[in-house]
Amino acid sequence: MSEPSTSRAASVRPAVPEDGPALGELDRSTWSTLHAVQPRPQPPYEPFFDDRHPPRDILVAEAVNAAGETVLAGYVRVVPPTPMVCNAHVRQIQGLAVAGWARGRGVGRSLIRAACAAARAQGANRITLRVLGHNAPARALYEAEGFAVEGVLRGEFFLAGRYVDDVLMGRPLGP
């Protein structure tokens, strides 16, 4: 996707197939109705990577944990939103997760910035995402990184006994 980048919070690099088990565990450990529309994963677990979700679409963040080890701290998935040529100038974030121990350390911000850089390197001039309306922390982070609300699908999902909005956000990718 792009060259690795480093920040105080995390080092971001393209995923490799060997990251699959750790990414699967991260996905399961961060599952929450705050951001997930699918039911909680149950054993036997599906592999993280498959034909629709290859390593080339994922950037991973590594950071130093409390034990002083450099470990996987998060990931972001960046893909074309459709296979149409007329939409080839757009990339979409279709998944972002940060380990609980790494939250508040700038890992999410590093991943978003790396996603924008990767999209730009692929020739995109715009990036979009969808976020659940009640996910205030994610929305605030996206807004701080230049994303703006471009649409709201009111009551699009019924989660944990209530209707939740699907918020469409996007931003241009400058030079």
C-alpha positions in Angstrom: 0.0 0.0 0.0 2.6 2.5 1.0 5.9 2.9 2.7 6.0 2.4 6.4 5.6 5.5 8.5 6.6 6.2 12.1 5.2 8.5 14.7 5.7 8.8 18.5 2.7 6.6 18.9 3.2 3.8 16.4 5.0 2.5 13.4 2.6 1.8 10.5 3.4 -0.7 7.8 1.6 -2.9 5.2 0.1 -6.1 6.6 1.7 -9.4 5.7 -0.1 -12.8 5.7 1.6 -13.7 9.0 -0.3 -10.9 10.7 -3.6 -12.8 10.2 -3.9 -14.5 13.6 -2.9 -11.4 15.6 -5.3 -9.3 13.5 -8.1 -11.8 14.1 -7.5 -11.7 17.9 -7.4 -7.9 17.8 -10.7 -7.8 15.9 -12.3 -10.1 18.5 -10.9 -8.3 21.5 -12.1 -4.9 20.2 -15.6 -6.0 19.2 -18.2 -3.6 20.5 -21.7 -2.4 19.7 -20.2 1.0 19.5 -18.8 0.2 16.1 -19.8 -3.3 15.0 -23.0 -4.1 13.0 -22.2 -7.8 12.8 -22.8 -10.1 15.8 -19.9 -10.8 18.2 -17.6 -13.4 16.6 -18.0 -16.9 17.9 -15.7 -20.0 17.5 -14.7 -21.4 15.2 -13.3 -18.1 14.0 -13.0 -17.2 10.4 -9.5 -16.3 9.2 -8.9 -12.6 9.2 -7.6 -12.6 5.6 -9.7 -14.1 2.8 -10.3 -13.5 -0.9 -12.3 -10.3 -0.1 -9.9 -9.1 2.6 -6.3 -9.7 1.5 -3.3 -8.3 3.3 -2.6 -5.7 0.6 -5.7 -3.8 1.8 -4.6 -3.5 5.4 -2.1 -1.2 7.2 -1.0 -2.3 10.6 0.3 -0.2 13.5 2.9 -1.5 15.9 3.6 0.1 19.2 5.5 -0.7 22.4 3.2 -2.3 25.1 3.6 -2.2 28.9 6.0 -5.1 28.8 8.3 -3.1 26.5 7.6 -5.4 23.5 6.7 -4.1 20.0 3.4 -5.6 19.1 0.4 -5.1 16.8 -1.6 -2.2 18.2 -4.2 -1.6 15.4 -5.1 -1.8 11.8 -7.0 0.1 9.1 -8.5 -1.4 5.9 -8.4 0.9 2.8 -10.1 -0.2 -0.4 -11.8 1.1 -3.5 -15.5 1.5 -2.5 -16.7 0.0 -5.8 -15.0 -1.8 -8.7 -16.3 0.9 -11.1 -13.7 2.9 -13.2 -15.8 6.1 -12.7 -15.2 5.7 -8.9 -11.4 4.8 -9.1 -10.4 8.1 -7.7 -11.9 7.3 -4.3 -10.7 5.0 -1.5 -12.7 4.0 1.5 -11.8 3.1 5.1 -13.7 -0.1 5.7 -12.4 -1.0 9.2 -10.2 0.5 11.8 -9.4 -1.1 15.2 -7.0 -0.1 18.0 -6.1 -2.4 20.9 -7.5 -1.2 24.2 -4.0 -0.8 25.7 -3.0 1.4 22.8 -5.9 3.8 22.9 -5.2 7.4 23.6 -1.6 7.1 22.3 -2.2 8.4 18.8 -2.4 5.0 17.1 -5.8 5.7 15.5 -4.6 9.1 14.2 -1.4 7.4 12.8 -3.5 4.8 11.0 -5.8 7.4 9.5 -2.9 9.5 8.3 -1.2 6.4 6.8 -4.5 5.4 5.2 -4.8 8.9 3.5 -1.1 8.7 2.4 -1.7 5.2 1.0 -4.8 6.3 -0.8 -3.0 9.3 -2.3 -0.1 7.0 -3.4 -2.7 4.9 -5.2 -3.9 7.9 -7.2 -7.0 8.7 -5.1 -8.0 12.3 -4.6 -10.8 11.5 -2.0 -11.3 9.2 0.9 -14.6 8.2 2.6 -15.8 6.1 5.5 -19.0 5.1 7.3 -19.3 5.4 11.1 -22.1 4.6 13.5 -23.8 7.8 14.7 -23.4 6.9 18.4 -19.6 6.3 18.1 -18.7 9.8 19.3 -14.9 9.0 19.9 -14.4 7.8 16.3 -16.4 10.7 14.8 -14.3 13.2 16.8 -11.1 11.6 15.6 -12.2 11.6 12.0 -13.3 15.2 12.2 -10.0 16.2 13.7 -8.3 14.5 10.7 -10.3 16.6 8.2 -13.3 14.3 7.5 -16.7 16.0 7.3 -20.2 14.5 7.5 -21.6 14.2 4.0 -24.7 12.2 4.7 -26.7 10.4 7.4 -28.8 7.3 6.9 -31.2 7.7 9.9 -32.0 4.6 11.8 -30.1 2.4 9.3 -29.2 -0.3 11.9 -31.0 -1.8 14.8 -28.4 -2.6 17.4 -28.7 -3.5 21.1 -32.4 -2.7 21.0 -32.3 0.7 19.4 -32.0 2.3 15.9 -28.6 3.7 15.1 -27.6 6.1 12.3 -25.0 5.3 9.7 -22.9 8.5 9.2 -21.1 8.9 5.8 -17.9 11.0 6.1 -15.3 12.0 3.5 -12.5 14.4 2.8 -10.4 15.4 -0.2 -6.8 14.2 -0.4 -4.6 17.2 -1.2 -1.2 17.0 -2.8 
